[in-house]
Amino acid sequence: MTPLLELRDVSVHYGGLSALDRVSMTVEAGTLVGLIGPNGAGKTTLVDALTGFVTPSAGTIDFDGRRLTRVPPHRRARRGLARTFQSIELFEDLTVHENVLVSAEPSRWYSILTDSFVPRAPPENASAEWALGLVGLGAQGARMPGELSQGQRKLVGVARALAAKPKLVLLDEPAAGLDTAESERLGRDLRALLDHGITVLLVDHDMSLVLGVCDTVWVLEFGRVIAHGTPAEIQRNEAVVTAYLGERSTATDAGAGGPR
């Protein structure tokens, strides 16, 4: 079967710096895929390339059977490709529910014209409520972002990416700022997304989370793929242990939960 997402020899250069060097990888529909690597490995650059925020200097990206070359970010989102950002950008003057509702009904370029003559009914609330419920914030919809903890604010960003019910969601460090209980809850919620037809690409430094919930994991180092496999295979991979997970003794002592 054709993968939902496929990269072939994708490279991204910033002047003389090679952020991604001929990266090839796939994401199968209905799976939860992890992407890990040391700081500066190119993980966020890869997400930016997938969503159209940077332009690859070489290679191709296919999503849902269609080439993404020269497709702008907003059109990629309409095709079902959503993402979160490491930085938390919320509308501080809107409630949590309203922040998520912004993404629940994607607008079109002509909306500003049509709305002037035929105002639309208020967007359906069900998608926003569904997304907030998935990340454990169902009871927080009426609160303002400033009333939330850092971890809860991060989860609002995840809910906003989910509100449009994308085919694939790219999560860039969603566990940053979460405590242990929130991270465990996030892991369960991410697995539940698969039952709703949403495929997940998870980028995170929380190794217990990534190795505990993902079906497969890709590993980057210096912009190159150095390993791919199941979480168990990744933990045993010598190149990964050396480049990212630390010494062999550290990986062994961490046990099934995975090293941090």
N, C-alpha and C positions, 0 to 999 in steps of 0.2 A: 504494500500500500504506500501511496505517496505521503511523506511526512507532512504534518501541518505547517511546520517551519523548517526551512533548509537553507543553510549558508554554505556557499562554495567559494573557498579561497578568498575570503573577505579580508581586505587590508585597509587600514586607516593610518594616514601619516599626518603629523603636524610638523611641517618643515622637515628637519632631519630626524625627527623622532618617530619611530614606528610603534604606534599604540596597539594596533592589531596587525598580525603578520600571517596572511593566508590562512585564516581561521575557517575551518569547515566543521559544521555540526548540524544535528537534526533534533527536532522535538516532535515526538509522535502525539497525535491527538489523544486526549483522555489520560495523559500522564502528568506527573509532577516531577519536573526536572530541576536539578540544582546546578548552579554555576558558582564555583569557588576559585580562589586564588589569592595570593598575597596582595597587599596594597600596591597599586600601580600596575597590576597584572593586565588591565584592560577590560575589566568586567563592565563598568559603567559605560565605557566607550562602546562596547558591543551593544548594550541596551540602547544607547543613543543612535547607533547605526541602524538598528532594527526599527526604531520608531521615527527615523528621518531627521533627527536633530544634528547628525553629522553625516557627511557624504563619503562613502568608501571610495578609496582611490583605485580599488580593483575588486573583482569578485562579484557574485550575485547573491541576492536574497529572494527567496520565494516563500510566500505565505498563502496558505489555503489554495495552492495551485496557481497562484498569480505572481508575476514578477513585481517587486517593489521598487525597482530602479526608477528614480525621478518622481516617485509618488510622495507628495508632501505629508507632513505629520498628521494633519487633520483628516486627510483621506485614508490614511492607514488606520486611524482610529475608527472611522466609519466601516472599514472592512472587518473590524473585530479585533484590533490589536490595541490593548490598553497597557498603561504603565503607571508606576509610582516613581517618585523622586526621593533621593536621600534627604534633601531639605524639605521641611514641612511648610508648605505654602497653603494656608487656609485663609478664607475670607473672615476676618475677625469680627465684622459687623453682621454676619449671618449666623444663624443657629447651626448646630451640628447637622441637623436634618436638611437644612437649606444648602449647606455646603455640599452634601452628597447629592441633593436633588439637581444641582447644576449639571451633573454628568448623566442623570437618569434619562434625559431626552435630548440627544445630540441635535444641535441646531444646523440649519443649512445656510448657505451664503445669502439666500434670498429671504431669510426669515424676517429680517428687519423691515423689508418692504411689505411682505404679506401681513405681518402683525400690525402694521399701521392701518390696514384696511379691514382685515378680518382677524381680530385678536383671537388667539388660541385659548382653549380652556387651560386651566392650571395643569402642569405636568402631572402625570400619574405618580402618586406617592408610593405605590407598592414596591417599585424597584429600589427606591432609597431605603425604605423600611427593611426590605429583604437584605440589602447589602449591610446595613448597620447591624441587623440581627446576626449575620454571619460572623462578624468580628466581635460580637459580644457587647455592642453598644446600643442595643435596641432600646434601652431605657434612658439613653442620654440625648435623644434627638432634640429636645427643647433647650438644652444647655448651650451656652456660648463657648467657642473654642478656648477662650481665656480661663474658663473654669475647669478645664481638663488637665490631667497629668500629661507629661511629655509622651509617655507610652500610649495614652488614649488618643492624643493628637495624631500620632503616627498611624494608628488604626483607622482614624477618620480618612486619612489619605488612601489607605487600602480600600476602604468601603467606597470611596468616590471612584476609584478605578473599576470597581466591580459593578457599580450601579447600572452601567449600560449593558451589562451581561455580555462581555466580550468573549470571543472564541479563545483568545490567548491573553493572559495577563502577565506582565513582566514586573516582578516585585524587586525593587532595588533597596536592599537593607531594610525590610519591613520590621525586623525584630530589634533594630537599634533603639535603645531607650526602654525596651520592655523588661519587666522583671521576669523571674523564672516562671511564675504562674501564668503571666500573660503570654510568654513565649510558647509554653506548652499548649495553651488554648489556641494560639495562632496556628500551631502545627495541626491540631485537629480540624480547625476551620479550613485550612488549605486542602487537606484531604477531602473534606466535604464538598469543595468546589468541583471536584471531578464528577460528582453525582449530578451536578447542575450543568454539565456540558462545558465547563470552563477548564481549559488546559493551563498549567502554571509553569513559568520559568522563574525560579527563586534564586536571587543573588543575596547571599548573607554571610556574615562572619561567624554566626552562631552555629558551630559545627554540630552540636547536639541536635539542633533543629534540622539542619540540612541532611545529615546522615540518618536522622531518625524518621523523616517523613518522605524523602524523595525516592522515586523509582530508579532513576539513574542520575549520575552526577558527571558534569564536565569540569575539567580543571585547566585554568589558564596560568601561564607564567611568562612574563615579559611579552605579552601579546600573542602567545602561541598556545595551542592546545597540547598539553603534555599527558593527559590521561582522560579516559572515559570509561564508565562502567557502573555497576551497582555500588551502593554505599559500602558493602563488604569488600568489593574488589578495590575500591578507592582507598580504603583503610590499609590494605595490604600492598598497595603499589609503592615501590621503593622511590620512584621519582617524586610522587606526591608527598611521601613522608619527609623526604629531604627538602623539597621546595616549600612546603606549606604547613604540614601537620607537625613538624618538629622531629625530634629524635625517635628512633624505633621504640625505645623504652616508654616514651611518652604516649605514643599511639597504642601500645600494648596495654599499658596501665589504665588507659581511659575506658577500655571495655566496650561493650556493645553500644553504649550511648554516644560514643565518638568523642574524640579529643576536642578541647576548646582552643 
